[in-house]
Amino acid sequence: MWKHHIFGLTLCAIVFAIAFSFVKPDVANADAYHWGFAKSKDGKPVDAGANFEEILKKHGAFYRGDPNKKIVYLTFDSGFENGYTESILDTLKKEEVPAAFFLAGHYLESANDLVKRMIDEGHIIGNHTYGHPDLSKLSQEGILKELKKFDKRLKETTGLKRTYYVRPPKGIFNENVLEVGNNNGYTYIFWDTAFVDWNDDANVGWEYAYDELMSQLHPGALILMHTVAKHNAEALPKFIEDAKKEGYTFGSIDDLVMDQVLE
């Protein structure tokens, strides 16, 4: 009987070993944070929570402006060109609104004329890494390589020396990622206003983007949009116009950082 008992225990051990092999945690990514928050409603500022607040403050990162000032900040993520960035730049120029464009390496190669226009028209170029990896899975050397490779290519293609602002791909990060940035002159910029707008083939109409932006509008809003979406480009003129009617102005990321540094 004891033989059957041992056999049963052995079999159970094998089953448990197999089961846990499928749910083994990713040790390299065990401490990764995925940026997220509850959307703003009724003009109220977003609260990212005590944990995120503490981490971002420790590393000098930003996700919103002053919740007492009706200033908003436009930022765009651009992984590839889909034909709508020119329209976005036309709107920004007409409305005299500054923006920050967080670009990936592919964009430097495929849409360099638009990158030069962004620079010429006074917009900020942000670093979205060269290859758009999950930075939390990389070593410090790997993280820095991604940021520096983007800066090197940016200088080669536009003459701009380097970037100073970073947005981690997909909002995934850890304190190691932030520390590398801090030690190499980079400031991390997150966001407190966003919506599902990165589906480049979505046919949802400009009203979708406009309604999302207006419903989340609040003092200090740091807005993330993607340049690949037609509805974003088409909604932008009316959003800027109506936000201005409500007493909002549009600020630069440089001003946002400087204002909070001086406080």
Helices and strands as residue ranges (DSSP letters): H 2-21, G 27-29, E 33-34, H 50-58, E 71-78, H 85-95, E 99-103, H 105-110, H 112-120, E 124-127, G 135-137, H 140-158, E 165-166, G 169-171, E 172-173, H 175-183, E 187-188, H 206-216, E 222-226, H 230-245, E 249-251, H 253-262
